[in-house]
Amino acid sequence: MTTSTTLSTDYLVNSSDKLIPVSDVSGIGIVENRLYFIGRASRALHIEHFDSDEAAKATFTVYASIFKSGLSDEAIYEGNHCIARLRFVYGISLFQKDEQAILMLINRYGGTLVSESAKSDTLDDAFQELATALGGREYESMRFRWLHANCLLSSRLLPMVEKTPNGVVIKVNDNFVSFVATIDDGHKEQLFADIRTALA
């Protein structure tokens, strides 16, 4: 399915069989050679496939511009591979996996709204900028709280926290949210106690 010229900045998707207004989309993310348009209910409204990752990235750049133009009065997070409206973000998490840094923006169900991956330690600034934005007065009703240094979660979400042999894992509704790797029992106990205090 190919997307034709957009109708106006009110519409993000204008394909042969689907029209989607910008207002219905909470985020857009690239996964390999696919673009995912995430709806307000945190489900994929539309997926576009491309012949290459580069083509997906080029098209994402165009969509991101339309997205920002259509929502000029809203706070937006824009990364290299995803973009999202902050009003739909219920948490953020940063962790390392296979020498990659992964930044997750969490939806109201505890699942991933959109995510970004890059070389290890390169997303720290983006994480801090997001944390600062979510700490603003317009998000006070979300009552964000720090579970640990790399996980900020709205108090509207009730996480499950578990010590494992390799660290401490945090989930919401069985969705992975965060993991702190440590095999040091003392560190694990302290981390678990700190998270318990944050949730009190």
C-alpha positions, 0 to 999 in steps of 0.5 A: 500500500502506498501513501499519496499526497496528504489531504491537509495537515489534518490528515496523516495517512491518505492511502487507497483504502485508509484516511487517518487524521493526525488527531487519532495518532499518538505516536509513530515508530520505525521497526526495521522496514515498517512504519507503525502508526499507533492510535490513541488506544495504544493499538496499531492503526496502520502499518506501512511496509517498505523495501528497505530500512532507509526508505522507511526512515525517509518516509518517517521524516516526512510523516514526523513533519506532518505530525508536528505541524498538525499538533503544533500546540502539543508537547512532542517527543521526536527521536531518530526512529519514533515520535510521540505525543507526551500526553499519551506517555505514562512512563519512560525507561532506559536500559542497555541490551546487547550493547544497545541503549533502548529508550521506551515510552510507555503507554497507559497499559504499561506496554510500549507506545514507541521505542528508540534504540541506539549505541550504548549510552547515546540516549541519556540526554533524550531520556533526561529531556523527557524526564524534565518535560514530564515533570512539568506542571501540565503533567502533575495529574499523572503523578510521575515517580522515579522507581530507579534512576532510569525508570519514571512511571506514572502512579496511575500504573501499578508495577510488578517488581521482582528480584531475579538471579540477574537483577530486578525486573519491573512489569506492568500488566505483564508488559516489560517496563524496565530491568536493572542488571546486577548479580550483587545480592546487596545491590539487588536488595537495596534497589528492591527496597528503594523501589518499594519505598517509591511505590509506598 
